[in-house]
C-alpha cells in the first residue's frame, strides 16, 4: 500500500475546497434562476389575466374578487388600490372553510354566479334561503 504523504492530503484538501466553492456557486446560480423564472411566470400570468379581462373572457368582477381575496399584504393592497383592512389580513389559503369563501364572494357575485363557479351548491327553485 502506498504511503499517504502530507503533500497528497494537502492537495486533496485544496481540491475539496475548490469543489465546495464551485458547488456553492452553482447552487446560488440555480436559486437565482428559479427566482427569476418564478417572477417571469407571475408577470406572464398577470398579463394573461389582464388580457382575458380586456377581451371579456374573465369578468372584471371576478378579477376584483380574486384580488381582494388573495392580495393580503397591506402595502400590496395599497399599491393595487384595494381597501386596506385592519392591521393584517389572514392568509385566505389557510382558510379551507366554504362558508368564508361564500361570504366573501357574496360581496361581488350573486348566489347563481357563485353556484356556477362551484363555490356553493345550486339552489332548487323551491328552496328557501336560510
C-alpha positions as CSV (number, residue, x, y, z in Angstrom):
1,X,0.0,0.0,0.0
2,X,1.3,3.4,-0.9
3,X,2.3,5.7,1.9
4,X,0.0,8.8,2.2
5,X,2.0,12.0,2.4
6,X,1.1,15.3,3.8
7,X,1.5,16.8,0.3
8,X,-1.1,14.4,-1.1
9,X,-3.5,15.3,1.8
10,X,-3.0,19.0,1.2
11,X,-3.7,18.6,-2.5
12,X,-6.9,16.8,-1.7
13,X,-7.9,19.4,0.9
14,X,-7.4,22.2,-1.7
15,X,-9.3,20.2,-4.3
16,X,-12.2,19.7,-1.8
17,X,-12.4,23.4,-1.0
18,X,-12.5,24.3,-4.7
19,X,-15.2,21.8,-5.3
20,X,-17.2,23.1,-2.3
21,X,-16.9,26.6,-3.6
22,X,-18.0,25.6,-7.1
23,X,-20.9,23.7,-5.6
24,X,-22.0,26.8,-3.6
25,X,-21.7,29.0,-6.7
26,X,-23.8,26.7,-8.8
27,X,-26.4,26.3,-6.0
28,X,-26.7,30.2,-5.9
29,X,-27.0,30.4,-9.6
30,X,-29.7,27.8,-9.6
31,X,-31.6,29.6,-6.8
32,X,-31.3,32.9,-8.7
33,X,-32.6,31.3,-11.9
34,X,-35.5,29.8,-10.0
35,X,-36.5,33.2,-8.6
36,X,-36.1,34.8,-12.0
37,X,-38.3,32.1,-13.6
38,X,-41.0,32.5,-10.9
39,X,-41.1,36.2,-11.4
40,X,-41.4,35.7,-15.2
41,X,-44.3,33.2,-14.6
42,X,-46.1,35.8,-12.4
43,X,-45.7,38.5,-15.0
44,X,-47.0,36.3,-17.8
45,X,-49.9,35.1,-15.6
46,X,-50.8,38.7,-14.7
47,X,-50.6,39.8,-18.3
48,X,-52.7,36.9,-19.4
49,X,-55.4,37.6,-16.8
50,X,-55.4,41.3,-17.8
51,X,-55.8,40.4,-21.5
52,X,-58.6,38.0,-20.5
53,X,-60.4,40.8,-18.7
54,X,-59.8,43.2,-21.6
55,X,-61.2,40.6,-24.1
56,X,-64.2,39.8,-21.9
57,X,-63.2,36.2,-21.2
58,X,-62.8,37.0,-17.4
59,X,-65.3,39.3,-15.8
60,X,-63.8,42.4,-14.0
61,X,-66.0,41.3,-11.0
62,X,-64.2,38.0,-10.8
63,X,-60.8,39.7,-11.0
64,X,-61.8,42.2,-8.3
65,X,-62.9,39.2,-6.1
66,X,-59.7,37.3,-6.6
67,X,-57.5,40.3,-5.9
68,X,-59.5,41.2,-2.9
69,X,-59.2,37.7,-1.5
70,X,-55.6,36.9,-2.3
71,X,-53.7,40.2,-2.1
72,X,-53.1,40.1,1.7
73,X,-50.1,42.3,2.3
74,X,-51.1,45.8,3.3
75,X,-48.6,47.6,1.0
76,X,-49.6,45.4,-1.9
77,X,-53.3,46.2,-1.3
78,X,-52.5,49.9,-1.3
79,X,-50.5,49.6,-4.5
80,X,-53.4,47.8,-6.2
81,X,-55.9,50.3,-5.0
82,X,-57.7,47.8,-2.7
83,X,-59.2,48.6,0.6
84,X,-56.7,48.3,3.4
85,X,-58.4,46.3,6.2
86,X,-57.3,46.4,9.8
87,X,-53.8,45.6,11.0
88,X,-53.3,42.4,9.0
89,X,-55.3,40.1,6.9
90,X,-55.3,36.4,7.5
91,X,-53.9,34.4,4.6
92,X,-57.0,33.1,2.8
93,X,-55.1,30.0,1.8
94,X,-55.1,29.0,5.5
95,X,-58.9,29.0,5.5
96,X,-60.4,25.9,4.0
97,X,-64.0,26.6,5.1
98,X,-66.6,27.0,2.4
99,X,-68.6,29.5,4.4
100,X,-65.9,32.1,4.4
101,X,-65.4,31.8,0.7
102,X,-69.1,32.1,0.2
103,X,-69.4,35.1,2.5
104,X,-66.5,36.9,0.8
105,X,-67.9,36.1,-2.6
106,X,-71.4,37.5,-1.9
107,X,-69.8,41.0,-1.9
108,X,-69.1,40.5,-5.6
109,X,-71.4,37.8,-7.0
110,X,-75.0,36.7,-6.9
111,X,-75.7,33.2,-5.5
112,X,-76.3,31.9,-9.0
113,X,-72.8,33.1,-10.1
114,X,-71.3,31.6,-7.0
115,X,-73.0,28.3,-7.9
116,X,-71.7,28.4,-11.5
117,X,-68.2,28.8,-10.1
118,X,-68.7,25.8,-7.8
119,X,-68.4,27.8,-4.6
120,X,-71.8,26.8,-3.4
121,X,-74.3,24.1,-4.4
122,X,-77.0,25.4,-6.8
123,X,-80.4,26.1,-5.2
124,X,-83.6,24.4,-6.3
125,X,-86.4,26.7,-7.4
126,X,-88.5,25.9,-4.3
127,X,-85.6,26.0,-1.8
128,X,-85.7,28.9,0.6
129,X,-82.6,30.9,1.7
130,X,-81.8,30.2,5.3
